[in-house]
Structure formats: structure tokens, C-alpha cells
């Protein structure tokens, strides 16, 4: 396995972890106000698109590093 493959896989895993962490932080909790990231439609849409890009980028980077 070359060093380029390792960098691709690590970068992909980092993207997936970041995506998962942000999704975890957005889950509504009882007794707490909603996240500031989703207070307006614009913010919520931007966040959703960013999450999608991170997810796809993470999957592609990991796949590129493996194959």
C-alpha cells in the first residue's frame, strides 16, 4: 500500500467522522434549545448540503484509496 493510498483513506475517514460528529450534535435534545445551525432555512439548507458533500467526499476518498 503506497503512502498516497494511506493519505486518501485517512482523509476519507476524517471526512466521515466529521460528518457523523456534526450529525450527532444536530440531534434535538430534550430541554435544550434547537441548534443555532438550523435556526433559519438558509442555514439548515447550507448545513444539509455540506453534510452531503462531506459524506460523498469521504466515501469517494476511501474507495479511491482502497481500489
C-alpha positions as CSV (number, residue, x, y, z in Angstrom):
1,X,0.0,0.0,0.0
2,X,1.5,3.3,-1.1
3,X,1.6,6.4,1.0
4,X,-0.9,8.1,-1.3
5,X,-3.4,5.4,-0.6
6,X,-2.9,5.8,3.1
7,X,-3.4,9.6,2.9
8,X,-6.6,9.1,0.8
9,X,-8.0,6.6,3.3
10,X,-7.2,8.7,6.3
11,X,-8.7,11.8,4.7
12,X,-11.8,9.9,3.8
13,X,-12.2,8.6,7.3
14,X,-11.7,12.1,8.7
15,X,-14.5,13.4,6.4
16,X,-16.8,10.6,7.5
17,X,-16.0,11.2,11.2
18,X,-16.6,15.0,10.9
19,X,-19.9,14.3,9.1
20,X,-21.0,11.9,11.8
21,X,-20.0,14.3,14.6
22,X,-22.0,17.2,13.1
23,X,-25.0,14.9,12.7
24,X,-24.7,13.8,16.3
25,X,-24.6,17.4,17.5
26,X,-27.7,18.3,15.5
27,X,-29.9,15.7,17.1
28,X,-32.5,17.5,19.2
29,X,-32.2,17.0,22.9
30,X,-34.9,17.4,25.4
31,X,-34.7,20.5,27.5
32,X,-32.2,22.2,25.2
33,X,-32.9,24.9,22.5
34,X,-32.5,23.9,18.9
35,X,-29.1,24.2,17.3
36,X,-28.1,27.7,16.1
37,X,-27.0,26.0,12.8
38,X,-30.6,25.2,12.0
39,X,-32.5,28.3,13.1
40,X,-33.1,29.6,9.6
41,X,-33.9,27.8,6.4
42,X,-30.8,29.1,4.7
43,X,-28.5,27.8,7.5
44,X,-30.3,24.4,7.5
45,X,-30.0,24.1,3.8
46,X,-26.4,25.0,3.8
47,X,-25.7,22.5,6.6
48,X,-27.5,19.7,4.8
49,X,-25.6,20.4,1.6
50,X,-22.3,20.5,3.4
51,X,-23.1,17.2,5.2
52,X,-23.9,15.6,1.9
53,X,-20.6,16.8,0.3
54,X,-18.6,15.6,3.3
55,X,-20.3,12.2,3.2
56,X,-19.8,11.7,-0.6
57,X,-16.2,13.0,-0.4
58,X,-15.4,10.6,2.5
59,X,-16.8,7.6,0.7
60,X,-15.0,8.5,-2.6
61,X,-11.7,9.1,-0.9
62,X,-11.9,5.8,1.0
63,X,-12.9,3.9,-2.2
64,X,-10.1,5.7,-4.2
65,X,-7.6,4.7,-1.5
66,X,-8.6,1.1,-1.4
67,X,-9.0,0.5,-5.2
